[in-house]
Amino acid sequence: MRPFTLDRPADTVEALRLGGDQPAADAPVRADAQYLAGGTTLLDLMKLQVMTPARLIDIAALEEEHGRIEKLEDGLWLGAMVPMADAADDPLVREDYPVIADALWQAASPQLRNMARLGGNVLQRTRCNYFRSLNWGACNKRAPGSGCAAMNGVNRRLAVLGTSDHCIAHYPGDFAVALVSLGAEVSILGADGTSRTIAFEDLHRLPGDTPHIETNLAVGDLITGFRVPAGAWTRRSLYLKVRDRASYDFALASAAVALDLAEGGIVRTARIGLGGLAAKPWRAHEAEVTLSGSALDEASARRAAEAAFADAETHGGNDFKPELGRRTLVRALLEAQAKEVRA
């Protein structure tokens, strides 16, 4: 790990001043100064020298300002500085938004869940081997313009949805998949102190020809929290994760499902997110449209899954992923349908 300077601002105003006081960069992840919350991804990448910031801004002191879970009149507020473990165990989250609790409980080890904060968790970076090792020169995400060794290399875990000719890296997280399925919003403070709110679905970018630009954040932006809208579908929701080992692993395929069902099992609303399969947290809009107004059974669930993966592209090692994704989604839909939900 290279030497770096550590700043410890006392409040949000000072943190933003430090975050904005740096040279321009084409992407926040390539900026000289990086915010440090739990550090469970950033410090790993610094040890690997994949990220080499000259300055860290430790935002631990911001936990009182941005570390609350609150029931809103129209939904749920999750502060960016809430530890993953606290959100996973929160009674309100577990009762009214089980897909969020499920996703958080199945993410990482207990030690990491206690350390990692929600805001940093949604910004975790791909686990693509070629991105995380300097031994490989070709990685457009790590070194723009260098190529993508994963195209014809070891790509078993990599994405089949939303990829480009320049990058097939996958988004590895779980919590973000639950947020995207529920139509959450993310609140952001700019370095100049101005606030804005965007759909969570728009936070992450597809790789296109600039895979190193992973989000629509600007340099110095600080995520302050997430608003999850209330709806009839939130209680009948779950997160299903398929992985190589159950104790601690990233998803090969996952599905976040939230359903509002009428009498007879007719789907009023279906909300679906997919994880481990795409370049970003993936909202399966085509599958949702396919299900709307239909009786939910194995046949209709399969049609929805076919729609979700109609545009999937594989690269040899990950040829199995579209079918694994379809089966994961079918199972998640049927398990959500069968849930007993308190009125």
N, C-alpha and C positions, 0 to 999 in steps of 0.2 A: 504494500500500500504506500502511496506517495504522501509526503507531508501535506497538511492542509491546515487552514485556520478555522477555529471554532468560535462562532458567535452565539450568545445566549440572550436574545431579546427578552425584555420583561413583559411585553404586550404585543398585540396585533399590529399597532401602528409602527412600532420599532421593527418588527419582523418584516413588514411590507417595505419599509424604507431600505432595509438591508437587501431584501430580495430584488428591489428595483435598481439598486446602486451597483450596477455591473455592466460589462460590455454586452452589446446585442448578440444574440445567438439565433440560429434558424429554428431551434427547438428547445423547449425547457430542459429536456434531459441532457442537452449538450452545453448548458449554461455553466459559467464558472462557479456560481453559488447555487447550492441545492438546499431545500428545506429538509430537516431531519426530524422525523417523528419517532416511530418505532425503530426504523432503520433496518428492518429485517430483509429488505431487498437491496437497498442502497449500499449498505456496508459490504454485503456479499460481492456486489458488482465492483466496488472500489478495491476489494482485495484481489479480485481477478483482473483489475485494471481495465475493465470494460468501461467504467465511468471513472473519471479522474477530476472531480471538481476541486478547485483551489480553496473553496470556502464552504463550510457547512453552517447552516442557520438552525440551531436547535430550538424547536418550537414547543418544548415540553411545558413551558410556562403558560402556554395558550390553552391548556386543558380546561381550566375553569371557564374560559370564554366559549370554547367550542367543543366541550366534552359532555353534552347533555343529551339524554333521550327524552323526548316529550311527545305527549299525545296532543295533536292539533285538532281544531274544529273539523278540518277536512282531510285529516291524514296523520302521518307520523313524521317526526323530525329526528334525524340521527346526526349528531354532531360529528365532524370529521375527526376529532381527537378522542372519540369513544374507543376504548380497546375492543378488539373483535370479540373477546371472551365475554365482556360485559353485555354487548348487544345480543350475543347468542343466548345468554342466560336471562335476559330481561323478560319478566312475565308478560308485559304488553306485546312485545315482539313475538314471543312464543305462542301467545293465544290468538292474536289478530293477524299476524304476518308470518306464519310458520315457514313459508318458503325462505325467508331471510334467515331465521334461526337455523333451519336445516343446512343452508349453504355455509353459514359461518361455522357450525359445528363440524362440518366435513372438510373444512379448510385447515391445512397445516397441523402442527402438533400443539398440545396444550401450552407449551412454553411460548411458541410463536404467537398463538392467539392472545395470550396475556400481554405480549409486548407490542404487537402490531396494532396500528390505529386504522380506523375505517377509511380515512382520506388517503392514506398511503397505500392501503390494500388495493384500492381500485386502480392504482397507477403501477402495480407490479408489472414487470416486463417479461417477455417471452422466455421460455426455458429451452428454446432452440439451441442445440449444442454448438452450432457454428457462430451464434451470437455471443455465447458466453465464453468462448475460448479464443485467445489471440493467436493460437497456433494456426487458425484458419484465416487466411487473408480475405476470403471472399464472403462478405456479409454486408449487404446494402443497408441493413438496419444499424449496424455498428460502425461501418465505414462506407458512407454513401458513395455509390459509383463503382464499388469494388466487385459487385456480382453477388450471386447467391449459390453457395456450395450445396445448400440443402436440396436444390431442385433435383439433382441426380445423386444425392447422398443419403445419409441416414435421416429419414423423414417420417418415421412411424408415428410420432406424436403430433406431427404438424398439421396445419389447417387444410380443410377441403372447401371452405366457404369464405368468400371475400378476399381471396388471394389475388396476386398480380404476377406479371412476368418478372417482377423484381424481388418478390418476397413471398414465402409461404409460411412464415412464422405464425404460431398460434398465440392467442391470448390465454393465459393459464388460470385466471382467477375464478372464484366461485361466487362471492358476494355480488360482484358486478353483474353476473348473469341473472341473479334474483332481482336486482334493481332494474335492469333493462326490461325484464318481463312485466314488472308492475308499473312501468311508465313513470319512473321516478324522475325527479329533477335534481340538479346539482347547483349549489350556490357557491359563487366564486368572488373573491375580492381581488381586484387588480392592484398592481404595485402602486398606483396613484390613489388607492383607497376607494375607487368606485366599485360598486357591487353589480353583479349580474347573475341571472339564473338561466340555465339552459337545460333542455331535455337531456337526461343522462345518456340516452341513445346517441346523442350528438357529441358527447365528450371525447370518445375515441374515434380515430380516423382509420379508414381503410388504407392499406399500404400504397396502392397506386404506384407512381414512379418516385415517391419520396417516403419509403417505409421508415426512415429515421424520425419523421415527424409523426408521433403516435397519437397526439391528442390535439384538441383545439384550444388548449391553454396557451397563454403567452408567457414569456419569461417574467418571473416575479409574481405570477398569479398564485393565489392561495385558496385551496378548497376549504370552505368552512362547514359544509354539511350537505345533507340530502333530505329532500322532502318526498315522501312516498304517499301518493293520493289514496284516500280511502275508497273502497268499492266493495260491491257484493262478492267479488271474486277472491278477496285477500285471505279469508279464512280457509276456503277450499283450495289450498295451495301447498305445494311441496317441491323439494329439490332432490332429484335423483342423480347420483354420481357414479359412474363406472370407472374404475381405476385398476391398475395392476395389483396393488396391495391395499388392503382396507385400512391399515393402521395410519398411513400418512403418505399421500401421493397426490399428484395433480391428475385432473380428469383426462381420461381418454375421450370420454363423451359424457355430457351432462345435460339435463333438461330441467328448467324451472317452469312450473306449470301453475296457473291460477285460473279457476273456473267459476262461472256463475251459471248454474243449471236450473232450468225450469222443470215443471212436473213432467215425468216421463223421460227425464235425462236429456231433454233438448238443451243444446248449448246456446245460452243467451250471449255469453262473452267467454272467449278463451284468450288467455295471454300466455305467450310461450317465449322463453329464452333458451338459447343453446350455448353450451360451454365446451371447451376442449376441442372444438371442431372448426373454429373460425378465427379470422385475423383480429376480431374485436368481440366484445360481448354482443351476442347475436340475437336480435329480435326476429322471430320466424313469422313475419306478417302473412306470408302466403298460407302457411298452415292454419293460422287463426281464421282467415277468411274461409278456408275450406270447411272448417268445423262449424262456423256460425249458422245457427238454425237447424243443425242436424242432430239426430239422436246419437249420443256418444256410445259407440261400441267398438269392438276390435276392428271392424271393417272401416268405419269412418276414421278411427285413429290412424290406421295404416294409410288411408288416403291423405290425411294431413301430413304424415311423416314423408310420404312420397313428394308432396308439394314442397316441404321444407328443404329437401335435398335435391331438388330438380336441377339446380345449377352447380352441384358439387363437382370439383375437379381434384383428381388424385395424382400422385407422383410415385407410384410403385410401392414404397414401404407403407404408405397410408391408404392403400386400396381398400382395406377392410372398414375404413371409418364411416363412409356413408351408410352402410348397412347397420353398423353398430349404432350410429346416431339414430337411424330410423327405429330400431328396436328399443333403444333407450327412451325415445319420445313416446312410442306406443305404450310402453309399460308405465311411464310417468302419468300419461293421461288417464289410463285405466285405474291406477292407484289413487289418483286425485278424485276421480269419480266415486270411488268406493269409500272415501273418507267419511267418517261420522263427524258432522259439523254442528256445533251448537248454534241455535238460532239467535 
